[in-house]
Amino acid sequence: MSASVEKKPLEEVIIVGSGPAGVTAAIYAARANLEPLMIEGEEVGGQLMTTTDVENYPGFAEGIMGPDLMTVTKQQASRFGTRFIPKNVTKVDLSSRPFKLWIEDEEYQAKSLIISTGASAKYLGLESERKLLGRGVSACATCDGAFFRNQKVCVVGGGDTAMEEANFLTRFASKVYVIHRRDEFRASKIMAERVINNEKVEVLWNSELKEVVGDNAVEKIKVFNNQTNETVEMEMDGVFIAIGHKPNTDLFVDQLDMNDVGYLTTQPKSTYTSVDGVFACGDVQDDIYRQAITAAGTGCMAAMDAERWLENQEHSS
């Protein structure tokens, strides 16, 4: 006789993803007695786990380490009864209700679903870049720019994001280098002109970042000129990678509406997706602000939307 597969209970709400948006959604859903199940993913805590000092999250006057912020927030969600599974969802079926999710061969079912899988910053793939991530290497000037007052930093990229990051960093840094592998930016003309005309910015055209040098913090960079084939070494305090983000939405292709980059689309002033009963919050649907505090705010919205939606389902059935 083959062993019978244990039938898992139908969940009121499953939350997929464990960054600030997901954990905030869990706090609100748990306090509403929805007993949420959070499937955290194997990279528990989201992008804040690779951040050192967080100084712009309200409530922490002296700042807090990114991993510490996620630890205390998770403890708060746990206190109200959230359950956690530190694994990746491998498949979903949103074509009918209840919604079905799988972790390998294990099937879970939910009346409602909150997606908070976030977005991943794109990196160059350098070993030195990974080693010094959070130690001078960053993918968010808004998050980390204030740590580089009167210091020299560089921004890698040539799109609108890179232009925004470079201009923002001139508020703090003494000098900002923009490293771009071509001889013209692909950014919009007005954004590019702001950078080129900024006296604090120097553009290194036809250039590629090849190595970040430093033991425990960024000290220098090696830059390769693809026209002259020369490599130069420059003293540097901070390196900002601004080559874009990839929303973590592969699971939901052909099941939920997305924009042309892959961010989930939500209805105005809500977290409702294109499937009734499925909600999205945080960086998975926000390609503009991408801050921990804005993600947390939309996590609150998603839990409230899910709670009200579930209540309406009960009254209409």
MORAMO-V758927 format. One record per residue. N is the residue number from 0. PHI is phi as a letter, one per 40 degrees, with the letter a starting at -180 (* if undefined). PSI is psi in radians with two decimals (none if undefined). OMEGA is omega in whole degrees, -180 to 180 (none if undefined). Layout:
n=N phi=PHI psi=PSI omega=OMEGA
n=N phi=PHI psi=PSI omega=OMEGA
This chain:
n=0 phi=* psi=2.37 omega=177
n=1 phi=c psi=2.57 omega=-179
n=2 phi=c psi=2.41 omega=-180
n=3 phi=c psi=2.52 omega=179
n=4 phi=c psi=2.24 omega=-178
n=5 phi=c psi=2.26 omega=179
n=6 phi=c psi=2.11 omega=-179
n=7 phi=c psi=2.57 omega=-179
n=8 phi=c psi=2.68 omega=176
n=9 phi=c psi=2.13 omega=-178
n=10 phi=c psi=2.54 omega=174
n=11 phi=c psi=-0.79 omega=180
n=12 phi=a psi=2.38 omega=171
n=13 phi=b psi=2.34 omega=177
n=14 phi=b psi=2.23 omega=-179
n=15 phi=b psi=1.97 omega=-179
n=16 phi=h psi=2.51 omega=-168
n=17 phi=b psi=0.48 omega=173
n=18 phi=c psi=-2.92 omega=-179
n=19 phi=d psi=-0.64 omega=180
n=20 phi=c psi=-0.87 omega=-177
n=21 phi=c psi=-0.75 omega=-178
n=22 phi=c psi=-0.64 omega=176
n=23 phi=c psi=-0.72 omega=176
n=24 phi=d psi=-0.68 omega=180
n=25 phi=c psi=-0.73 omega=179
n=26 phi=d psi=-0.84 omega=-178
n=27 phi=c psi=-0.71 omega=180
n=28 phi=c psi=-0.68 omega=-180
n=29 phi=c psi=-0.71 omega=180
n=30 phi=c psi=-0.31 omega=175
n=31 phi=c psi=0.19 omega=178
n=32 phi=g psi=0.54 omega=178
n=33 phi=c psi=-0.09 omega=179
n=34 phi=f psi=1.05 omega=-174
n=35 phi=c psi=2.57 omega=171
n=36 phi=b psi=2.13 omega=178
n=37 phi=b psi=2.13 omega=172
n=38 phi=c psi=1.78 omega=-166
n=39 phi=c psi=-0.51 omega=-167
n=40 phi=g psi=2.83 omega=-179
n=41 phi=c psi=-0.42 omega=174
n=42 phi=c psi=1.36 omega=-174
n=43 phi=c psi=2.34 omega=174
n=44 phi=g psi=-0.17 omega=176
n=45 phi=g psi=-2.79 omega=-173
n=46 phi=c psi=-0.40 omega=-180
n=47 phi=c psi=-0.33 omega=180
n=48 phi=c psi=-0.29 omega=178
n=49 phi=b psi=0.19 omega=-180
n=50 phi=b psi=2.42 omega=178
n=51 phi=c psi=-1.66 omega=-177
n=52 phi=c psi=2.28 omega=172
n=53 phi=b psi=1.96 omega=-176
n=54 phi=b psi=-0.12 omega=-174
n=55 phi=b psi=0.28 omega=177
n=56 phi=c psi=2.10 omega=-175
n=57 phi=d psi=2.49 omega=175
n=58 phi=h psi=-0.15 omega=-178
n=59 phi=b psi=1.52 omega=-172
n=60 phi=c psi=-0.58 omega=-179
n=61 phi=c psi=0.12 omega=-175
n=62 phi=g psi=2.97 omega=-179
n=63 phi=a psi=2.58 omega=176
n=64 phi=c psi=2.48 omega=-179
n=65 phi=d psi=-0.90 omega=179
n=66 phi=c psi=-0.60 omega=179
n=67 phi=c psi=-0.68 omega=178
n=68 phi=c psi=-0.75 omega=-179
n=69 phi=c psi=-0.56 omega=179
n=70 phi=c psi=-0.84 omega=-178
n=71 phi=c psi=-0.56 omega=179
n=72 phi=c psi=-0.68 omega=177
n=73 phi=c psi=-0.68 omega=178
n=74 phi=c psi=-0.64 omega=179
n=75 phi=c psi=-0.75 omega=178
n=76 phi=c psi=-0.68 omega=179
n=77 phi=c psi=-0.67 omega=-179
n=78 phi=d psi=-0.58 omega=-178
n=79 phi=c psi=0.07 omega=172
n=80 phi=h psi=0.18 omega=176
n=81 phi=c psi=2.42 omega=175
n=82 phi=b psi=2.57 omega=-173
n=83 phi=b psi=2.44 omega=172
n=84 phi=b psi=1.94 omega=-176
n=85 phi=c psi=0.98 omega=180
n=86 phi=b psi=2.94 omega=179
n=87 phi=c psi=2.41 omega=168
n=88 phi=c psi=2.30 omega=-176
n=89 phi=b psi=-0.30 omega=-180
n=90 phi=a psi=2.57 omega=175
n=91 phi=b psi=2.69 omega=173
n=92 phi=b psi=1.87 omega=-177
n=93 phi=b psi=0.28 omega=-175
n=94 phi=c psi=-0.30 omega=179
n=95 phi=a psi=2.86 omega=178
n=96 phi=b psi=2.51 omega=0
n=97 phi=c psi=2.69 omega=179
n=98 phi=c psi=2.53 omega=-178
n=99 phi=b psi=2.38 omega=176
n=100 phi=b psi=2.59 omega=180
n=101 phi=b psi=2.44 omega=165
n=102 phi=b psi=1.76 omega=-170
n=103 phi=f psi=-2.00 omega=-177
n=104 phi=c psi=-0.08 omega=-178
n=105 phi=c psi=2.21 omega=-178
n=106 phi=b psi=2.40 omega=175
n=107 phi=b psi=2.56 omega=180
n=108 phi=b psi=2.53 omega=-178
n=109 phi=a psi=2.52 omega=174
n=110 phi=c psi=-0.63 omega=179
n=111 phi=b psi=2.81 omega=-175
n=112 phi=b psi=2.32 omega=174
n=113 phi=b psi=2.12 omega=-178
n=114 phi=b psi=2.11 omega=179
n=115 phi=b psi=0.86 omega=-174
n=116 phi=c psi=-0.09 omega=172
n=117 phi=g psi=-2.95 omega=176
n=118 phi=b psi=2.58 omega=-179
n=119 phi=b psi=2.26 omega=175
n=120 phi=c psi=2.44 omega=176
n=121 phi=c psi=2.38 omega=179
n=122 phi=b psi=2.95 omega=-178
n=123 phi=c psi=-0.42 omega=-179
n=124 phi=g psi=0.28 omega=178
n=125 phi=c psi=2.46 omega=178
n=126 phi=c psi=-0.68 omega=-179
n=127 phi=c psi=-0.54 omega=177
n=128 phi=c psi=-0.79 omega=180
n=129 phi=c psi=-0.70 omega=-178
n=130 phi=c psi=-0.64 omega=-175
n=131 phi=b psi=0.26 omega=176
n=132 phi=c psi=2.21 omega=-177
n=133 phi=g psi=-0.02 omega=179
n=134 phi=b psi=0.67 omega=-178
n=135 phi=h psi=-0.37 omega=174
n=136 phi=c psi=2.26 omega=-176
n=137 phi=a psi=2.82 omega=173
n=138 phi=b psi=0.33 omega=-177
n=139 phi=a psi=1.77 omega=179
n=140 phi=c psi=-0.66 omega=180
n=141 phi=c psi=-0.62 omega=-180
n=142 phi=c psi=-0.73 omega=-165
n=143 phi=b psi=-0.07 omega=-175
n=144 phi=d psi=-0.64 omega=-176
n=145 phi=c psi=-0.26 omega=178
n=146 phi=c psi=-0.12 omega=-172
n=147 phi=b psi=0.68 omega=178
n=148 phi=c psi=2.27 omega=177
n=149 phi=f psi=0.56 omega=177
n=150 phi=b psi=2.95 omega=180
n=151 phi=c psi=2.25 omega=180
n=152 phi=b psi=2.86 omega=174
n=153 phi=b psi=2.67 omega=176
n=154 phi=b psi=2.27 omega=179
n=155 phi=b psi=2.13 omega=179
n=156 phi=i psi=2.97 omega=-178
n=157 phi=a psi=0.16 omega=179
n=158 phi=c psi=-3.02 omega=-179
n=159 phi=c psi=-0.65 omega=179
n=160 phi=c psi=-0.78 omega=180
n=161 phi=c psi=-0.68 omega=179
n=162 phi=c psi=-0.78 omega=178
n=163 phi=c psi=-0.79 omega=-179
n=164 phi=c psi=-0.77 omega=-178
n=165 phi=c psi=-0.83 omega=180
n=166 phi=c psi=-0.72 omega=180
n=167 phi=c psi=-0.74 omega=-176
n=168 phi=c psi=-0.41 omega=179
n=169 phi=c psi=-0.25 omega=176
n=170 phi=c psi=-0.42 omega=-174
n=171 phi=b psi=-0.86 omega=-172
n=172 phi=c psi=2.67 omega=176
n=173 phi=c psi=-0.51 omega=-179
n=174 phi=a psi=2.39 omega=179
n=175 phi=b psi=2.11 omega=174
n=176 phi=c psi=2.34 omega=174
n=177 phi=b psi=2.09 omega=-178
n=178 phi=b psi=2.04 omega=-178
n=179 phi=b psi=2.35 omega=-172
n=180 phi=c psi=-0.18 omega=179
n=181 phi=b psi=-3.07 omega=-179
n=182 phi=b psi=0.15 omega=173
n=183 phi=a psi=2.65 omega=-180
n=184 phi=c psi=2.66 omega=173
n=185 phi=c psi=-0.01 omega=179
n=186 phi=c psi=2.87 omega=176
n=187 phi=c psi=2.65 omega=-172
n=188 phi=d psi=-0.76 omega=-176
n=189 phi=c psi=-0.66 omega=179
n=190 phi=c psi=-0.73 omega=-180
n=191 phi=c psi=-0.73 omega=-178
n=192 phi=c psi=-0.63 omega=179
n=193 phi=c psi=-0.69 omega=180
n=194 phi=c psi=-0.85 omega=-177
n=195 phi=c psi=-0.59 omega=-178
n=196 phi=c psi=-0.01 omega=180
n=197 phi=c psi=2.12 omega=-174
n=198 phi=c psi=-0.30 omega=178
n=199 phi=c psi=-0.14 omega=-174
n=200 phi=b psi=2.40 omega=171
n=201 phi=b psi=2.22 omega=-178
n=202 phi=c psi=2.26 omega=174
n=203 phi=b psi=1.67 omega=-178
n=204 phi=c psi=2.77 omega=177
n=205 phi=f psi=0.67 omega=-173
n=206 phi=b psi=2.61 omega=-179
n=207 phi=b psi=2.35 omega=176
n=208 phi=c psi=2.15 omega=-176
n=209 phi=b psi=-0.47 omega=-179
n=210 phi=a psi=2.49 omega=172
n=211 phi=b psi=2.22 omega=-174
n=212 phi=b psi=2.33 omega=177
n=213 phi=i psi=2.65 omega=178
n=214 phi=c psi=-1.11 omega=-179
n=215 phi=b psi=-0.06 omega=178
n=216 phi=a psi=2.82 omega=179
n=217 phi=c psi=2.27 omega=178
n=218 phi=b psi=-0.71 omega=-178
n=219 phi=a psi=2.95 omega=171
n=220 phi=b psi=2.69 omega=173
n=221 phi=b psi=2.19 omega=-175
n=222 phi=b psi=2.26 omega=-178
n=223 phi=b psi=2.24 omega=175
n=224 phi=c psi=2.02 omega=-174
n=225 phi=c psi=0.02 omega=174
n=226 phi=c psi=-0.70 omega=-178
n=227 phi=c psi=-0.19 omega=-176
n=228 phi=g psi=0.41 omega=178
n=229 phi=c psi=2.54 omega=175
n=230 phi=b psi=2.23 omega=179
n=231 phi=b psi=2.65 omega=178
n=232 phi=b psi=2.30 omega=-177
n=233 phi=b psi=2.42 omega=173
n=234 phi=c psi=2.38 omega=-175
n=235 phi=a psi=2.53 omega=179
n=236 phi=b psi=-0.53 omega=-178
n=237 phi=a psi=2.55 omega=-180
n=238 phi=b psi=2.11 omega=-180
n=239 phi=b psi=2.06 omega=179
n=240 phi=c psi=2.08 omega=-175
n=241 phi=b psi=1.06 omega=-179
n=242 phi=b psi=0.29 omega=173
n=243 phi=h psi=3.00 omega=178
n=244 phi=b psi=2.67 omega=175
n=245 phi=b psi=2.01 omega=178
n=246 phi=c psi=2.46 omega=-178
n=247 phi=c psi=1.31 omega=-174
n=248 phi=b psi=0.22 omega=-178
n=249 phi=d psi=-0.59 omega=-180
n=250 phi=c psi=-0.45 omega=-168
n=251 phi=b psi=0.15 omega=177
n=252 phi=d psi=2.34 omega=-180
n=253 phi=g psi=0.13 omega=177
n=254 phi=b psi=-0.52 omega=178
n=255 phi=b psi=2.60 omega=178
n=256 phi=c psi=2.42 omega=179
n=257 phi=b psi=2.83 omega=172
n=258 phi=c psi=-3.09 omega=-173
n=259 phi=c psi=-0.25 omega=178
n=260 phi=c psi=-0.34 omega=179
n=261 phi=h psi=0.03 omega=176
n=262 phi=c psi=2.42 omega=178
n=263 phi=c psi=2.38 omega=178
n=264 phi=c psi=2.36 omega=179
n=265 phi=b psi=2.69 omega=-180
n=266 phi=c psi=2.59 omega=-178
n=267 phi=d psi=2.42 omega=177
n=268 phi=f psi=0.55 omega=178
n=269 phi=a psi=3.08 omega=175
n=270 phi=b psi=0.23 omega=179
n=271 phi=c psi=2.28 omega=174
n=272 phi=c psi=-2.92 omega=-180
n=273 phi=c psi=-0.16 omega=177
n=274 phi=b psi=2.16 omega=-179
n=275 phi=d psi=2.21 omega=180
n=276 phi=g psi=-0.06 omega=177
n=277 phi=b psi=2.23 omega=-175
n=278 phi=b psi=2.63 omega=-179
n=279 phi=b psi=2.44 omega=-179
n=280 phi=a psi=2.80 omega=179
n=281 phi=g psi=-2.79 omega=-172
n=282 phi=c psi=-0.22 omega=178
n=283 phi=c psi=-0.36 omega=178
n=284 phi=b psi=0.05 omega=-178
n=285 phi=b psi=1.85 omega=179
n=286 phi=b psi=0.25 omega=-177
n=287 phi=b psi=-0.99 omega=-171
n=288 phi=c psi=-0.89 omega=175
n=289 phi=f psi=0.82 omega=177
n=290 phi=b psi=2.68 omega=179
n=291 phi=d psi=-0.69 omega=-176
n=292 phi=c psi=-0.65 omega=178
n=293 phi=c psi=-0.62 omega=176
n=294 phi=c psi=-0.78 omega=179
n=295 phi=c psi=-0.71 omega=179
n=296 phi=c psi=-0.77 omega=179
n=297 phi=c psi=-0.42 omega=173
n=298 phi=c psi=-0.75 omega=174
n=299 phi=d psi=-0.80 omega=-180
n=300 phi=c psi=-0.77 omega=-177
n=301 phi=c psi=-0.75 omega=180
n=302 phi=c psi=-0.72 omega=179
n=303 phi=c psi=-0.70 omega=177
n=304 phi=c psi=-0.77 omega=-179
n=305 phi=c psi=-0.76 omega=-180
n=306 phi=c psi=-0.82 omega=-179
n=307 phi=c psi=-0.68 omega=179
n=308 phi=c psi=-0.79 omega=179
n=309 phi=c psi=-0.68 omega=179
n=310 phi=c psi=-0.74 omega=179
n=311 phi=c psi=-0.62 omega=178
n=312 phi=c psi=-0.72 omega=-179
n=313 phi=c psi=-0.72 omega=-178
n=314 phi=c psi=-0.50 omega=-177
n=315 phi=c psi=-0.19 omega=-178
n=316 phi=c psi=none omega=none
